[in-house]
Amino acid sequence: MAGRTTHKKREWTFYVLAAFFVLFVIFLYGPMFSIYVLSFQGPNAGLTFPMQGFSLHWFAALFGQARTGDIGGAFGRSIPLAIIVLSLTVVISVSAGLAFRRRFLGSSPLFYIAVASLIVPGLVLSIGIGQGFTALGLRTAWWSSALGAHLSWTLPFGLLIMFAVLARFNPALEEAARDQGATNVQVLRYVVIPILLPGIIAVALFGFTLSYDEFPRSWVTAGTKNTLPLEIWTMVTNITSPALYALATVTTALSFIIIGVSLGAIAMIQRRRSGQVKRKPAGG
């Protein structure tokens, strides 16, 4: 009898937790899905339900002759900026991760300085960089001051990821490669990088996505040409049409494509490694 009562209590607890989780998911993603649906309304639509027709009118309005805002230009700045940030974040994070495997003079202060930007408000950092460029007589732009501001946000995450990945890296693999006559460059190219590749892809994904949607650190540092988050903010203050929803749908779709490609690449690498392990001879 006691066992049956305990079983019923467990079932009741499971259903309560399941219902809570469903409500949480609805609360989290419901507004997003409503925006995606409303972005497919007709030309005479408003910003709220019920929908008025179904078309791709507002997507065409983003880039057509009657476009609202400089969406094409904002994409043309945000994507190259995110790619540059991605590249620099990967190179610096991997190099620093390899260097920090051994302690050196000033390694601890350097680490804390590198991650300190995580606790600095992005807007304050943006204002500081903008004022610094002004004091030096330099012009702020997305490819200079904004690039530095974004790196202050992406590099700490890249470093922490690489530290976690390298903590599980076995140095004996490098020693074995050197015993076979491999040079340091060959060890890095054929041993270290292939093993670290899933972590490197994760760093690249963080670098791209954090830069692509960064607003506070771009506010003062981007100069006279807006990045995509700044352009969206400008549209929010000036435009009241479903074009905003269409833009949200486009940017979200792009983000999901990038995440899907990154996860697919990691899965492919893991599958290839599993296949190599299975084909390896028992005495190898």
ABEGO torsion letter per residue (X at the ends): XAAAAAAAAAAAAAAAAAAAAAAAAAAAAAAAAAAAAAAABBAABBABOBBBEBBAAAAAAAABAABBEBAAAAAAAAAAAAAAAAAAAAAAAAAAAAAAABBBBGAAAAAAAAAAAAABBAAAAAAAAAAAAAAAGBBBBAABAAAAAAAAAAAAAAAAAAAAAAAABBAAAAAAAAAAGBBAAAAAAAAAAAAAAAAAAAAAAAAAAAAAABAAAAAAAAEABBBAAAAAAAAAAABBBAAAAAAAAAAAAAAAAAAAAAAAAAAAAAAAAAAAAAABBAAX
